[in-house]
Amino acid sequence: MKKDIHPEYRPVVFQDLSSDFAFLTRSTLRTKETTKWKDGEEYPLCKVEVSSKSHPFFTGKQRVASSGGRVDQFRKRYGNAGKNK
């Protein structure tokens, strides 16, 4: 295996900005920001917009895709006004 080509893993805190949820994991990510974690230690901080606490798939607030096509939805909404005679 070649030396000095593999990134170094280290503990990093990821913080979800939309749900105020944070978790500590290992990553190769480099950041300039740091934060104090629950154990009193200071770790690099990576701010993310979506995590498992805010993503619709994981929260159960997922929208169900409509089964009708766009044309059918248009006709349902506006009646036969959109049909060519």
MOFENPE-V556423 format. One line per field, one symbol per residue. psi: psi as a letter, one per 20 degrees, with the letter a starting at -180 (. if undefined). A space follows every 10 residues. Layout:
psi = ???
This chain:
psi = pqqkipqpqr pppppohhjl pqqprqrjpp rhqrqprhji qpqqpopqhp ahiiphghij kppppqhqrh ghgghhgjbj hiqq.
